[in-house]
Amino acid sequence: MKKLITLAALILSTASFANISGQWTGWGDWTYEGAGTHCYSMKLNFEESDGLLIRHGGYFDCQMVGLDVSPGEWTKRGNNLLVDDKIVGTITDSRLHLEEEYSNDVKIVTEIAYEGNHMDYVETWYDRNMIVVYEITGRLFRRAVANH
């Protein structure tokens, strides 16, 4: 009986991570024109439901430079992410692809692969000629939240 309960708990805990929801912390690197700096602290916070993806924000502390990750909200329609009825990305049980306009001259493309309690993060900033300006990569882990 104890083995059955343990197995059920493992299945349920894995199922609860079938989306990107949670507080994520980790580390990574930020490169600019081929040179870079290490990011000792990267934090992101997501909430996913059947019809919505919310990025509550985050912060990347990369020694010489830091980045506030802006909050964002996307409507989910199937695997598509939409803003103002325009498709700007996709999401599945293990991947997120998102394209955001930072300005008229800069586009940000984010690729996240996640499984269980870890994610691999790649954020690439492109200029108007689609030349890479910045690339931020990271490995983040879902922070366990204690139940009170």
Steps between C-alpha positions, in 0.01 A plus 500: 500500500783741586657444154165575335463827693857600414440423131176701501679795663773490235247493217300788647809712568624449143158588361495823700809611305338454157504878454740789554329640812723579793788700636823415316853582617839419354805640321628557149697723265440825311696563181531818296669477161674179604629614842311438817454489871368236737155544655523373855131547563211466257139505620174460307141449610229352276136407543328283239133406476286351224447835328779726624875526549622767740863595557500676836850628428849420608853629530836388357801613704800475268773684694564800274145510368155406621170446325152551638278250322173681440168344589299374205167338427407282204172336404534129425308361204603138455881511499508860371571804717323818394508872572217704347398191296848484340706182543827588675610157619421140582493287812486124556548275802877542471583806282430870478581715196426871531570803280474847652562844354732694731496801266456572129864396453534208745321164519541251786461128435475273803532121484440298816515123532370374833447164658410424858680747721761640256507723193753599237454864407621684187408864436636660182476871419509584128544839333286605201733306265454182710860520625544368855562780749470307828461136589406396851507132592419335827418190698222558751324280752144515627506609860303279732230691685416373846134443583390667822 
